[in-house]
Amino acid sequence: MTKRYGFWTLTFLVIANMIGAGVFTTSGFSLMDLGSPGLVVLAWVAGGLIAITGAFSYGQLIKAMPESGGEYLFLSRAAHPLLGFIAGWVSLIAGFSGAIAFAATALEAYVLPEDMRPGWMPAGTLAVCSIILAGLFHGRNPRLGALVQNSVVVLKLVLLSAILLFAAAQFSSETMSGVSAPTVDLTGWALVSAFAGSLVWISLSYSGFNAAVYVADEVEAANRTIPRAMVAGTGIVMVLYLLLNAVFVYAPPPEAIKGQADVATIAAEFIGGAAFASFVRWTIVTCLLTSVFSMIMTAPRVYAKMADDGLLPGFIRMQGGNPGRAILLQVALAVLLVLISSLQGLLSYLGLTLSISAAGSVCCLFLSGVRTKPFSHYSNLIPLVFILCTLIAAGIMVSFNPWQLLGTAITFAIGAVAYVLTRIYRPKADLLATTEIEKALAEDVQEPPQSKS
């Protein structure tokens, strides 16, 4: 496998995966629930700390199992192939495909709102084009795709910095004077419940901190480079999130953004008028475009790894170090979701299923075969904190809407059935290869066998 990705490419990949629509929309709803800009910013701090514990935990996993595949790899190698297949199934059908489709649809909504779209242009056209463009870049020339993505991520960081600098310059002006922070009306359990509910949505905005693990096969010294890149990228995003959301909730009057989805553009218009609001809008478009590119880059590596293990059709395996056919499959699934789904109600479902997969993966660190050294101090406490916080957040999501648990359970059940069917109907050679992997795992999961083509 060609080693083509270094520290900065991986760091930019993490940043691109994390910064999407969530950072520009969540605080309006959080302010409505919490009533205080200070508590909203505190919730972003808490979400960032959880994400950093997750980045550290995934870094420990990649040190023990330095291969591509993400949750599929960790769970199938350390726990059981069934659990790994379900995690990969979730990524294939819902996780990456749904997230790509949502980012692309949101991009179209910002670039070409419905009231401005020409009558001859069907809805979803621009979203589909952005997905196909990302597939072409990463499918035909992975090095070029990574270079383009790095360049756009740098541009995104420059634009976000410009927003912060302009906002900072305006905070002392007459425009920003007289804005008072509301008092906190909630106390006791009501305050705890509201804070936890806001943290659920904010945690979704931090998802993507683990993006670098999906390309581990293509990284030199993956067990050292990837952990550093994930922590660095997550730290950068956390700082940006705190500064941006402080601007969003403190700049305009609270009544102007409470319960509003487009909190970023509302705050921008209040700070600098229509021109600055337009600048912010196009910055959001850039963020969404890099999200599409980064997920098209990472997701197909999961499917290629599953094909290597005989759990998906062999034609989507890596070909000459390039998962071109897996990228084609990912593009097709994402385009299909753009055309048939609104995805508005899908996000909570995705958050629940993916958070369970992430928590389950980190639980592998507590299996005796995965531990590279005895339990001690922070190296064990940090993964435990991530697991507990993630599961508590998932429990809160279910308490708000129990029907979400049904959708997740059905997804897992379908994945289990699909796993059984693959073992029954796939070619005998592939079945033998996976059986040998399972036997080797029982002896020593620290040294997983090489996948057989």
Secondary structure, DSSP 8 states (H G I E B T S, - for coil): ----B-HHHHHHHHHHHH-SSGGGTHHHHHHHHH--HHHHHHHHHHHHHHHHHHHHHHHHHHHHS-SS-THHHHHHHHT-HHHHHHHHHHIIIIIHHHHHHHHHHHHHHHHS-TTTS-TTS-TTHHHHHHHHHHHHHHHH-HHHHHHHHHHHHHHHHHHHHHHHHHHHHHTTSGGGTT---------HHHHHHHHHHHHHHHHHHTTTTTGGGGGGGGBTTHHHHHHHHHHHHHHHHHHHHHHHHHHHHHSS-HHHHTT-S-HHHHHHHHHHHHHHHHHHHHHHHHHHHHHHHHHHHHHHHHHHHHHHTTSS-GGGS-BTTB-HHHHHHHHHHHHHHHHH---TTHHHHHHHHHHHHHHHHHHGGGSTTT-SS---THHHHHHHHHHHHHHHHHHHHHHH-THHHHHHHHHHHHHHHHHHHHHHHS-HHHHHHHHHHHHHHHH-TTS------
